């Protein structure tokens, strides 16, 4: 029939992106990359710009802070923050990736006691040396190490010093051990799991990982992706946090109207605070402006400002 639309695909509705300036604490689901989780969440808010603050492997779940709009300018704030994880370690099996996604290299009987495990965990508290795994995103000559590993190439790596502030045994149902870890940046929990297994003499790999904290941020503040997807737009928006949510550890400097005006034009302003201080700048009307640093001349120099309005 002339003019019929039968059998024709429905026209695609063009997505209308909008400016969203906010932070969202996401509870990342299992099996999804950090970027996939970011893009799925970004589409829920129709946010035109977004970024995350540090990758979680698809195997890992838990706290993944996301930044939208102007908040992306501060996505790097958490890179140096301490992290907390809940890890499930499988004793008796070693893999080439040190986690459950890798090929099995060896299997051993698990003949250890609770006292053995507690004694070995004590050895890993404090500053320790870790050999970065081949299956990692560290770069060598512009290529990530995992690219070499997938090609069957093993490269020499330099050990790195990291700090394990807390390492607690949560449960033990052999061959599985669950631990809680508070560690410095750059710590590989799967390497920690493998090294614990090596010291126990039976080998081990990381079976599951959940990030429960970054700096002052806690998993209890995060929202699962499935919940966001099921909520109305109004309910979703209630989970959005201010642009400066990742800067809670940076002291605030409240400016008057003239200081606000000058900072808004990128100008330095006199300040009586401590030299070298890094400050979160708040306008005379209570609006977050950005961050600045106090110079030797007792002037606040803008470091990074956001576009308000």
C-alpha positions as CSV (number, residue, x, y, z in Angstrom):
1,X,0.0,0.0,0.0
2,X,1.4,3.3,-1.1
3,X,2.7,5.4,1.8
4,X,2.5,2.5,4.3
5,X,5.1,2.4,7.1
6,X,4.6,-1.3,7.7
7,X,7.9,-3.1,8.2
8,X,9.9,0.0,8.4
9,X,12.0,0.5,11.6
10,X,10.9,3.2,13.9
11,X,12.9,6.5,13.6
12,X,15.6,6.8,16.2
13,X,15.0,9.5,18.8
14,X,18.0,11.8,19.0
15,X,19.3,12.0,22.5
16,X,19.4,15.5,23.9
17,X,22.4,15.9,26.1
18,X,22.3,18.5,28.9
19,X,24.8,20.1,31.2
20,X,25.1,18.3,34.5
21,X,27.7,19.5,37.0
22,X,27.8,17.0,39.8
23,X,29.4,14.0,41.4
24,X,27.8,10.6,41.7
25,X,29.0,7.7,43.9
26,X,28.2,4.5,41.9
27,X,28.3,1.0,43.3
28,X,29.7,-0.6,40.1
29,X,28.3,-4.0,39.2
30,X,30.3,-7.2,38.5
31,X,31.4,-7.9,35.0
32,X,31.2,-4.3,33.8
33,X,34.2,-2.1,32.9
34,X,34.5,1.2,34.7
35,X,34.0,3.1,31.4
36,X,30.9,1.0,30.5
37,X,29.5,1.8,33.9
38,X,30.3,5.5,33.4
39,X,28.6,5.7,30.0
40,X,25.5,3.8,31.2
41,X,25.2,6.2,34.1
42,X,25.9,9.2,31.9
43,X,23.0,8.2,29.6
44,X,20.6,8.0,32.5
45,X,21.3,11.6,33.4
46,X,21.8,12.7,29.7
47,X,25.0,14.3,30.9
48,X,27.0,15.8,28.0
49,X,30.3,15.2,29.8
50,X,31.5,12.7,32.3
51,X,34.5,10.9,33.7
52,X,35.5,8.5,36.5
53,X,38.1,8.9,39.2
54,X,40.0,5.6,39.0
55,X,39.5,2.3,37.2
56,X,37.9,-0.8,38.7
57,X,38.5,-4.1,36.8
58,X,35.4,-5.8,35.5
59,X,35.9,-8.5,38.1
60,X,35.7,-5.9,40.9
61,X,32.6,-4.3,42.3
62,X,32.0,-1.4,44.6
63,X,32.7,2.3,45.0
64,X,33.3,4.2,41.7
65,X,33.0,8.0,42.0
66,X,31.8,9.5,38.7
67,X,32.1,13.2,37.7
68,X,29.9,15.1,35.4
69,X,30.4,18.5,33.7
70,X,32.6,20.8,35.7
71,X,33.2,18.2,38.3
72,X,35.5,16.4,35.8
73,X,38.1,19.1,36.4
74,X,38.6,17.4,39.8
75,X,38.5,13.8,38.8
76,X,42.2,13.4,39.7
77,X,41.7,14.4,43.3
78,X,41.3,10.8,44.4
79,X,44.3,9.3,42.5
80,X,46.6,9.6,45.6
81,X,43.9,8.7,48.1
82,X,44.1,5.6,50.3
83,X,41.7,2.8,49.2
84,X,39.8,0.2,51.2
85,X,38.8,-3.2,49.8
86,X,37.0,-6.4,50.8
87,X,38.8,-9.3,49.0
88,X,38.0,-13.0,48.7
89,X,41.2,-15.1,48.3
90,X,41.2,-18.6,46.8
91,X,44.0,-20.6,48.3
92,X,45.6,-23.5,46.5
93,X,45.3,-22.2,42.9
94,X,47.6,-19.8,41.1
95,X,46.7,-18.1,37.8
96,X,48.7,-16.2,35.3
97,X,46.7,-13.0,36.0
98,X,46.6,-13.5,39.8
99,X,42.8,-13.4,39.7
100,X,39.9,-15.6,38.7
101,X,40.0,-14.5,35.0
102,X,43.4,-16.0,34.4
103,X,44.5,-19.5,33.2
104,X,45.4,-21.9,36.0
105,X,49.2,-22.3,36.5
106,X,49.3,-24.6,39.4
107,X,47.1,-26.3,42.0
108,X,48.2,-27.3,45.5
109,X,46.6,-28.8,48.6
110,X,45.7,-26.3,51.3
111,X,47.1,-27.5,54.6
112,X,47.1,-24.4,56.7
113,X,45.6,-23.4,60.0
114,X,44.0,-20.2,61.1
115,X,47.1,-19.4,63.1
116,X,49.2,-19.8,60.0
117,X,47.0,-17.3,58.1
118,X,47.0,-14.7,60.9
119,X,50.8,-15.0,61.2
120,X,51.3,-14.5,57.4
121,X,48.9,-11.6,57.3
122,X,51.0,-9.8,60.0
123,X,54.0,-9.9,57.6
124,X,52.1,-7.8,55.0
125,X,51.1,-5.0,57.3
126,X,53.1,-1.7,56.9
127,X,55.3,-0.8,54.0
128,X,55.9,-3.7,51.6
129,X,57.4,-4.3,48.2
130,X,55.2,-5.4,45.3
131,X,56.2,-6.6,41.9
132,X,53.6,-5.1,39.5
133,X,51.8,-7.9,37.6
134,X,52.3,-8.3,33.9
135,X,48.5,-8.2,33.5
136,X,48.3,-4.5,34.5
137,X,47.8,-1.1,32.7
138,X,51.3,0.1,33.5
139,X,53.0,1.3,30.4
140,X,56.3,0.2,28.8
141,X,57.3,2.0,25.6
142,X,53.8,3.3,25.2
143,X,52.1,-0.1,25.5
144,X,50.4,-1.5,28.6
145,X,52.0,-4.5,30.2
146,X,48.9,-6.6,29.6
147,X,49.5,-6.2,25.9
148,X,52.9,-7.9,26.2
149,X,51.5,-10.5,28.5
150,X,48.8,-11.4,26.0
151,X,51.5,-11.8,23.4
152,X,53.3,-14.2,25.7
153,X,56.1,-11.7,26.5
154,X,57.3,-11.3,30.1
155,X,59.2,-8.1,30.9
156,X,61.4,-7.3,33.9
157,X,59.6,-5.0,36.3
158,X,60.9,-3.0,39.2
159,X,59.3,-3.7,42.6
160,X,57.3,-0.8,44.1
161,X,56.9,0.2,47.7
162,X,53.3,0.4,48.9
163,X,51.7,0.6,52.4
164,X,49.2,-1.7,53.9
165,X,47.7,0.3,56.7
166,X,45.2,-2.3,57.8
167,X,44.9,-6.0,56.9
168,X,42.2,-8.0,58.8
169,X,41.0,-11.5,58.4
170,X,37.2,-11.3,58.0
171,X,36.4,-15.0,57.6
172,X,38.1,-18.3,56.7
173,X,36.3,-21.3,55.1
174,X,39.1,-23.1,53.3
175,X,40.1,-22.9,50.6
176,X,38.6,-19.4,50.7
177,X,39.8,-16.5,52.9
178,X,38.2,-13.1,53.1
179,X,40.2,-10.1,54.1
180,X,39.7,-6.3,54.6
181,X,42.5,-4.1,53.3
182,X,43.2,-0.4,53.7
183,X,46.1,0.5,51.5
184,X,48.0,3.3,49.7
185,X,47.7,4.2,46.1
186,X,49.3,1.8,43.6
187,X,48.6,-1.3,45.6
188,X,47.6,-4.4,43.6
189,X,45.2,-6.5,45.7
190,X,45.5,-9.5,43.4
191,X,49.3,-9.3,43.8
192,X,48.8,-9.2,47.6
193,X,46.5,-12.3,47.4
194,X,49.1,-14.1,45.3
195,X,52.0,-13.1,47.6
196,X,50.0,-14.3,50.7
197,X,49.4,-17.6,49.0
198,X,53.1,-17.9,48.2
199,X,54.1,-17.3,51.8
200,X,51.5,-19.9,52.9
201,X,53.2,-22.4,50.6
202,X,50.0,-23.3,48.7
203,X,49.6,-20.4,46.2
204,X,46.5,-18.3,45.8
205,X,44.6,-16.0,43.5
206,X,42.1,-13.2,44.0
207,X,38.6,-14.7,43.6
208,X,36.5,-11.5,44.2
209,X,37.1,-7.9,45.0
210,X,34.9,-5.1,46.3
211,X,36.1,-1.5,46.8
212,X,34.5,-0.1,49.9
213,X,36.3,3.2,50.4
214,X,38.4,5.9,48.8
215,X,39.7,8.6,51.0
216,X,36.8,9.9,53.0
217,X,34.2,8.4,50.6
218,X,32.4,5.2,51.7
219,X,30.5,2.6,49.8
220,X,27.5,3.3,52.0
221,X,27.1,6.5,50.1
222,X,27.0,4.8,46.7
223,X,24.0,3.8,44.6
224,X,23.9,0.6,42.5
225,X,23.4,1.0,38.8
226,X,20.3,-1.2,38.8
227,X,18.6,1.0,41.3
228,X,19.4,4.1,39.3
229,X,18.0,2.5,36.2
230,X,14.7,1.7,38.0
231,X,14.2,5.1,39.5
232,X,12.4,8.1,38.1
233,X,14.4,11.1,36.9
234,X,13.5,13.1,40.1
235,X,14.7,10.2,42.3
236,X,17.9,9.8,40.4
237,X,18.8,13.5,40.7
238,X,18.6,13.2,44.5
239,X,21.8,11.0,44.4
240,X,23.8,13.8,42.7
241,X,26.4,15.5,44.9
242,X,27.9,19.0,44.6
243,X,30.8,19.6,42.2
244,X,33.2,19.9,45.2
245,X,32.2,16.6,46.8
246,X,35.6,15.1,46.1
247,X,37.3,18.0,47.8
248,X,36.0,17.5,51.4
249,X,39.6,17.2,52.6
250,X,40.6,20.7,51.2
251,X,40.0,23.6,53.7
252,X,37.4,26.2,52.6
253,X,38.1,29.9,52.1
254,X,35.0,32.1,52.1
255,X,35.5,35.2,49.9
256,X,33.8,38.5,50.0
257,X,32.1,40.1,46.9
258,X,35.3,41.8,45.6
259,X,37.5,38.7,46.1
260,X,34.8,36.6,44.4
261,X,34.9,39.0,41.4
262,X,38.6,39.0,41.1
263,X,39.0,35.3,41.4
264,X,36.3,34.9,38.8
265,X,38.5,36.8,36.4
266,X,41.5,34.6,37.2
267,X,43.2,37.2,39.4
268,X,45.2,36.6,42.6
269,X,43.8,38.0,45.8
270,X,45.5,38.9,49.2
271,X,45.1,36.2,51.9
272,X,46.4,36.0,55.4
273,X,46.4,32.2,55.6
274,X,49.3,29.7,55.7
275,X,51.8,29.9,52.9
276,X,51.5,26.8,50.6
277,X,47.9,26.1,51.6
278,X,45.5,24.7,49.0
279,X,42.0,26.1,49.5
280,X,38.5,25.4,48.3
281,X,37.2,28.7,47.2
282,X,33.6,29.7,48.1
283,X,32.0,32.8,46.8
284,X,30.2,35.5,48.9
285,X,26.9,33.8,48.0
286,X,28.1,30.3,49.0
287,X,28.9,29.1,45.5
288,X,31.9,26.8,44.9
289,X,34.4,28.6,42.5
290,X,37.3,26.2,42.4
291,X,40.6,25.7,44.2
292,X,43.6,28.0,44.7
293,X,47.0,28.1,46.4
294,X,48.5,30.6,48.9
295,X,51.8,31.9,47.6
296,X,54.9,33.2,49.5
297,X,53.4,36.7,49.0
298,X,50.3,35.7,50.9
299,X,48.2,35.7,47.7
300,X,45.6,33.1,46.6
301,X,46.4,32.1,43.0
302,X,43.6,30.3,41.2
303,X,44.7,26.7,40.4
304,X,41.5,25.4,38.8
305,X,38.2,27.3,38.4
306,X,34.8,26.1,37.3
307,X,32.4,27.8,35.0
308,X,29.3,28.7,37.0
309,X,26.0,29.6,35.3
